Amino acid sequence: MSADRPLKVALFGSGRIGQVHARNILANPGLELVAIADPIIESAQALAEGTGAVAVTTADEVFAIDGLDAVIIGSPTNTHVDLISRAAANGVAALCEKPIDLDLDRVLACRDSLRGSETPLMLGFNRRFDPNFSAVQSRVSTGEIGKLEQLTIISRDPAPAPAAYIANSGGIFRDQSIHDLDMARFFVPDIIEVSATGSNLFCDYIEEAGDFDSVVITLRGRDGEQITIINSRHSAFGHDQRLEAFGSEGMLTAGNLTPTSVRKFTAAGAEEADPYLNFFLERYAEAYRSELGSFEAAVRTGTACSPGFDDGLQALLLANAAEESARSGRVVKIGQA
Ligand SMILES: NC(=O)c1ccc[n+]([C@@H]2O[C@H](COP(=O)([O-])OP(=O)(O)OC[C@H]3O[C@@H](n4cnc5c(N)ncnc54)[C@H](O)[C@@H]3O)[C@@H](O)[C@H]2O)c1
């Protein structure tokens, strides 16, 4: 791949995440946004306006673009498998949003269809690219805190998504926890056991949908590492995103981010700060940029994308196992898919 010309990139989806990717493509001199596809043409047109990209409604139009190097798949989850397969069949690199699909059988069929393909494919587990979380992970991996023994990941949304979203989300484990399950695998790739509990503590429509609003997942790694994931669909103080890695020789932590480091100390309260960065689009803005940069580098150099398809599959297996454990009250062993 020539380093002296920008990669031609098309974007599927002009919704919440599509807008983030469009901004980041445009800000990256190594990438040229050539098309935005969305069946709602007005939405594609609005995002494409003034960018030089064409607005289209179908995948056929995208894959007919001469010299297309890559696609970013930011369309709804049920479109991912088809678009991943089409990108691979056309030899076009893809960065696909998580999850690959909510249905394990479809993910396994997609994996079979990709066998033998060398076309780069990255999964959008953006939190691996958060500068704080990735610094903790790399310092753990270089042994700064000795042997990793326990990892705690806390991830709470500010407020529940609307009922219509919850109904199609695939449930809290596959929708929300999946990011944290991938984060767990970022530190401890080989997970052998999952247990989970789910509760309905505050949201009637989540309970009516048969889903949980609060879950705790415990994972065990092959070397006995203990990982705890705490998720809630709400948090009175905003988007709560923290992790703590505890090792034989110390601990590394990454806390919540505020827009500034200014703190107020008065008789009424010590260390009052601005509210946390809210919501994921702001909190992980840097991670989305860095993820795109990593994708570009992998496409240019022909190196394997990380995280890749298998990471998407493994996270889904863990999410399914967590759901099974929470429903059955049993510990679920993780086997080979
Ligand atoms: N990594 C993250 O942090 C993150 C955050 C949000 C969403 N996501 C994922 O991104 C995907 C999209 O989520 P969203 O919140 O942006 O949804 P959204 O509903 O805001 O936007 C989706 C857009 O895709 C369009 N669309 C529908 N079918 C399409 C098709 N076949 N081709 C092209 N466009 C199509 C819709 O018209 C809509 O404009 C989901 O898979 C979601 O899980 C990831």
Ligand as a Chemical Component Dictionary entry (heavy atoms), coordinates in Angstrom:
data_LIG
# 
_chem_comp.id                   LIG 
_chem_comp.type                 NON-POLYMER 
_chem_comp.pdbx_formal_charge   0 
_chem_comp.three_letter_code    LIG 
# 
loop_
_chem_comp_atom.comp_id 
_chem_comp_atom.atom_id 
_chem_comp_atom.alt_atom_id 
_chem_comp_atom.type_symbol 
_chem_comp_atom.charge 
_chem_comp_atom.model_Cartn_x 
_chem_comp_atom.model_Cartn_y 
_chem_comp_atom.model_Cartn_z 
_chem_comp_atom.pdbx_ordinal 
LIG N1  N1  N 0  -17.850 1.458  19.842 1  
LIG C1  C1  C 0  -18.751 2.186  20.434 2  
LIG O1  O1  O 0  -18.492 2.850  21.429 3  
LIG C2  C2  C 0  -20.132 2.269  19.858 4  
LIG C3  C3  C 0  -20.974 3.315  20.252 5  
LIG C4  C4  C 0  -22.243 3.406  19.681 6  
LIG C5  C5  C 0  -22.664 2.476  18.767 7  
LIG N2  N2  N 1  -21.821 1.450  18.433 8  
LIG C6  C6  C 0  -22.268 0.451  17.438 9  
LIG O2  O2  O 0  -22.399 1.131  16.192 10 
LIG C7  C7  C 0  -23.511 0.636  15.480 11 
LIG C8  C8  C 0  -24.452 1.799  15.142 12 
LIG O3  O3  O 0  -24.899 2.397  16.347 13 
LIG P1  P1  P 0  -25.431 3.913  16.397 14 
LIG O4  O4  O 0  -25.649 4.198  17.837 15 
LIG O5  O5  O -1 -24.563 4.815  15.598 16 
LIG O6  O6  O 0  -26.850 3.747  15.663 17 
LIG P2  P2  P 0  -27.748 4.896  15.020 18 
LIG O7  O7  O 0  -29.124 4.333  15.007 19 
LIG O8  O8  O 0  -27.499 6.219  15.674 20 
LIG O9  O9  O 0  -27.216 5.022  13.514 21 
LIG C9  C9  C 0  -27.265 3.962  12.589 22 
LIG C10 C10 C 0  -27.368 4.563  11.190 23 
LIG O10 O10 O 0  -27.163 3.507  10.240 24 
LIG C11 C11 C 0  -28.124 3.664  9.204  25 
LIG N3  N3  N 0  -28.327 2.374  8.510  26 
LIG C12 C12 C 0  -29.292 1.437  8.690  27 
LIG N4  N4  N 0  -29.076 0.383  7.846  28 
LIG C13 C13 C 0  -27.955 0.689  7.129  29 
LIG C14 C14 C 0  -27.240 0.021  6.097  30 
LIG N5  N5  N 0  -27.606 -1.185 5.647  31 
LIG N6  N6  N 0  -26.149 0.640  5.558  32 
LIG C15 C15 C 0  -25.752 1.850  6.000  33 
LIG N7  N7  N 0  -26.393 2.534  6.984  34 
LIG C16 C16 C 0  -27.478 1.956  7.555  35 
LIG C17 C17 C 0  -29.364 4.199  9.908  36 
LIG O11 O11 O 0  -30.257 4.803  8.996  37 
LIG C18 C18 C 0  -28.725 5.179  10.887 38 
LIG O12 O12 O 0  -28.552 6.453  10.302 39 
LIG C19 C19 C 0  -24.138 -0.453 16.362 40 
LIG O13 O13 O 0  -23.638 -1.703 15.962 41 
LIG C20 C20 C 0  -23.630 -0.126 17.751 42 
LIG O14 O14 O 0  -23.502 -1.276 18.585 43 
LIG C21 C21 C 0  -20.578 1.348  18.935 44 
# 
loop_
_chem_comp_bond.comp_id 
_chem_comp_bond.atom_id_1 
_chem_comp_bond.atom_id_2 
_chem_comp_bond.value_order 
_chem_comp_bond.pdbx_ordinal 
LIG N1  C1  SING 1  
LIG C1  O1  DOUB 2  
LIG C1  C2  SING 3  
LIG C2  C3  SING 4  
LIG C2  C21 DOUB 5  
LIG C3  C4  DOUB 6  
LIG C4  C5  SING 7  
LIG C5  N2  DOUB 8  
LIG N2  C6  SING 9  
LIG N2  C21 SING 10 
LIG C6  O2  SING 11 
LIG C6  C20 SING 12 
LIG O2  C7  SING 13 
LIG C7  C8  SING 14 
LIG C7  C19 SING 15 
LIG C8  O3  SING 16 
LIG O3  P1  SING 17 
LIG P1  O4  DOUB 18 
LIG P1  O5  SING 19 
LIG P1  O6  SING 20 
LIG O6  P2  SING 21 
LIG P2  O7  DOUB 22 
LIG P2  O8  SING 23 
LIG P2  O9  SING 24 
LIG O9  C9  SING 25 
LIG C9  C10 SING 26 
LIG C10 O10 SING 27 
LIG C10 C18 SING 28 
LIG O10 C11 SING 29 
LIG C11 N3  SING 30 
LIG C11 C17 SING 31 
LIG N3  C12 SING 32 
LIG N3  C16 SING 33 
LIG C12 N4  DOUB 34 
LIG N4  C13 SING 35 
LIG C13 C14 SING 36 
LIG C13 C16 DOUB 37 
LIG C14 N5  SING 38 
LIG C14 N6  DOUB 39 
LIG N6  C15 SING 40 
LIG C15 N7  DOUB 41 
LIG N7  C16 SING 42 
LIG C17 O11 SING 43 
LIG C17 C18 SING 44 
LIG C18 O12 SING 45 
LIG C19 O13 SING 46 
LIG C19 C20 SING 47 
LIG C20 O14 SING 48 
# 
